[in-house]
Amino acid sequence: MASQKSIWFLVAMFISFLCSSYAVTLEVGDDDGWTLNPIEDYNAWSGRLRFLVNDTLYFKYEDVTDSVLVVDKDDYDNCNVDNAIEKLNGGESYFKLEQPGPHYFITGNKSNCDQGQKLIVSVLHIRTQSPPSIPRAPSTLPPAPSSPLTVVGWWRK
């Protein structure tokens, strides 16, 4: 009886793991956080990961000197800190990726942005439909040919 409880516990843990694995929180810059000159370039970091709708980015940074700005592509390219879609501040910020496609982030410190403290995250679509099924073979035999077959052999003449 104890082994049956263990099996059910493992099944419950597995289901819990599957459910929790759909959306994740990722720390931008890993241990370095959101800073100038991280060990790994932010776009290299995001390029090796797959982001899905409902994942969350966690930014950790110096509260007094920095912030995170959500911007459009043009403001990303030009490090325009004056036209943010959203400003995250306070030293620790979370940003939920609610839409597929590219998301652009820059630091609120113009000088640091000019030196490369910025990030692009490409969010993948969530598959909402099952893949198309493989066509099944017909369940009945094909119709017989219209002309009669001639069987040649010693048993039939």
C-alpha positions as CSV (number, residue, x, y, z in Angstrom):
1,M,0.0,0.0,0.0
2,A,2.9,2.4,0.8
3,S,4.3,1.9,-2.7
4,Q,1.0,2.8,-4.3
5,K,1.0,6.1,-2.3
6,S,4.6,6.7,-3.5
7,I,3.5,6.2,-7.1
8,W,0.6,8.6,-6.7
9,F,2.9,11.2,-5.1
10,L,5.4,10.9,-8.0
11,V,2.5,11.3,-10.5
12,A,1.3,14.4,-8.7
13,M,4.8,15.9,-8.6
14,F,5.2,15.2,-12.3
15,I,1.9,16.8,-13.2
16,S,2.8,19.8,-10.9
17,F,6.2,20.1,-12.7
18,L,4.5,20.0,-16.1
19,C,2.0,22.7,-15.1
20,S,4.7,25.0,-13.6
21,S,7.0,24.6,-16.6
22,Y,4.8,26.5,-19.0
23,A,5.7,30.0,-17.8
24,V,9.1,30.8,-16.2
25,T,10.8,33.8,-14.7
26,L,14.2,34.5,-16.1
27,E,16.8,36.8,-14.5
28,V,18.2,39.1,-17.1
29,G,21.9,38.9,-17.1
30,D,21.9,35.9,-14.7
31,D,24.1,36.6,-11.7
32,D,25.3,39.9,-13.1
33,G,21.8,41.4,-13.3
34,W,21.0,44.5,-15.3
35,T,24.3,46.4,-15.4
36,L,26.9,47.9,-17.8
37,N,29.3,45.3,-19.2
38,P,27.9,42.0,-18.0
39,I,30.0,38.9,-18.5
40,E,27.6,37.9,-21.3
41,D,26.2,40.4,-23.7
42,Y,22.4,40.7,-23.1
43,N,21.4,39.9,-26.7
44,A,23.7,36.8,-26.6
45,W,22.0,35.8,-23.4
46,S,18.5,36.2,-24.9
47,G,19.6,34.6,-28.1
48,R,20.4,31.3,-26.4
49,L,17.0,31.1,-24.7
50,R,13.5,30.6,-25.9
51,F,10.8,33.0,-24.5
52,L,7.1,32.2,-24.6
53,V,4.1,34.3,-23.9
54,N,3.5,34.6,-20.1
55,D,7.2,34.2,-19.3
56,T,8.5,36.9,-17.0
57,L,11.8,38.8,-17.1
58,Y,13.3,39.7,-13.7
59,F,15.6,42.8,-13.8
60,K,17.9,43.4,-10.8
61,Y,19.9,46.7,-10.8
62,E,21.2,49.6,-8.8
63,D,18.2,51.5,-7.7
64,V,19.7,55.0,-7.5
65,T,21.6,55.0,-10.8
66,D,19.6,52.8,-13.1
67,S,16.1,51.7,-14.4
68,V,14.7,49.7,-17.2
69,L,12.8,51.2,-20.1
70,V,10.5,49.3,-22.4
71,V,10.8,51.0,-25.8
72,D,10.0,50.6,-29.5
73,K,12.6,49.5,-32.0
74,D,13.5,53.1,-33.1
75,D,14.1,54.2,-29.5
76,Y,16.1,51.0,-28.9
77,D,18.3,51.7,-31.9
78,N,18.9,55.3,-30.9
79,C,19.0,54.9,-27.1
80,N,16.2,57.4,-26.7
81,V,15.4,57.4,-23.0
82,D,12.8,60.2,-23.3
83,N,10.0,58.2,-25.0
84,A,9.5,55.0,-22.9
85,I,6.4,52.9,-23.3
86,E,6.9,51.8,-19.7
87,K,9.5,52.6,-17.0
88,L,10.5,50.0,-14.5
89,N,12.4,51.3,-11.4
90,G,13.1,50.4,-7.8
91,G,16.1,48.1,-8.1
92,E,14.1,45.0,-8.8
93,S,11.5,44.8,-11.6
94,Y,9.4,42.2,-13.3
95,F,8.1,42.4,-16.8
96,K,5.6,39.8,-18.1
97,L,5.9,38.9,-21.7
98,E,2.3,39.0,-22.8
99,Q,2.6,39.3,-26.5
100,P,4.6,37.4,-29.1
101,G,7.2,39.2,-31.1
102,P,10.2,41.3,-30.3
103,H,10.4,43.3,-27.0
104,Y,12.9,46.1,-26.6
105,F,14.5,47.2,-23.3
106,I,17.2,49.8,-22.6
107,T,18.6,51.2,-19.5
108,G,17.3,54.6,-18.3
109,N,21.0,55.8,-18.2
110,K,21.6,57.2,-21.7
111,S,25.4,56.9,-21.4
112,N,25.1,53.2,-20.4
113,C,22.7,52.5,-23.3
114,D,25.1,54.1,-25.7
115,Q,27.7,51.7,-24.4
116,G,25.4,48.6,-25.0
117,Q,23.2,48.1,-22.0
118,K,20.1,47.1,-23.9
119,L,18.2,44.0,-24.7
120,I,16.0,42.5,-27.4
121,V,13.8,39.5,-26.4
122,S,11.9,37.6,-29.1
123,V,8.8,35.9,-27.7
124,L,7.5,32.9,-29.5
125,H,3.8,32.2,-30.2
126,I,2.1,29.6,-28.0
127,R,0.7,26.8,-30.1
128,T,-3.1,26.8,-29.4
129,Q,-4.0,24.1,-31.9
130,S,-2.9,20.6,-32.2
131,P,-0.8,19.8,-35.2
132,P,-2.6,18.6,-38.3
133,S,-3.3,14.9,-38.2
134,I,-1.8,12.5,-40.7
135,P,-4.4,11.3,-43.3
136,R,-5.7,7.9,-42.5
137,A,-5.7,5.0,-45.0
138,P,-9.1,4.2,-46.4
139,S,-11.0,1.7,-44.2
140,T,-12.5,-0.1,-47.2
141,L,-10.8,-1.8,-50.1
142,P,-10.6,0.0,-53.4
143,P,-13.3,-0.8,-55.9
144,A,-12.7,-3.8,-58.2
145,P,-11.5,-3.0,-61.7
146,S,-14.2,-2.7,-64.4
147,S,-12.8,-5.4,-66.7
148,P,-12.8,-9.0,-65.5
149,L,-9.5,-10.6,-64.6
150,T,-8.5,-13.7,-66.5
151,V,-6.9,-16.3,-64.3
152,V,-4.6,-18.7,-66.1
153,G,-3.6,-21.9,-64.5
154,W,-4.1,-25.7,-64.6
155,W,-7.1,-25.6,-62.3
156,R,-9.0,-23.2,-64.5
157,K,-9.4,-23.1,-68.2
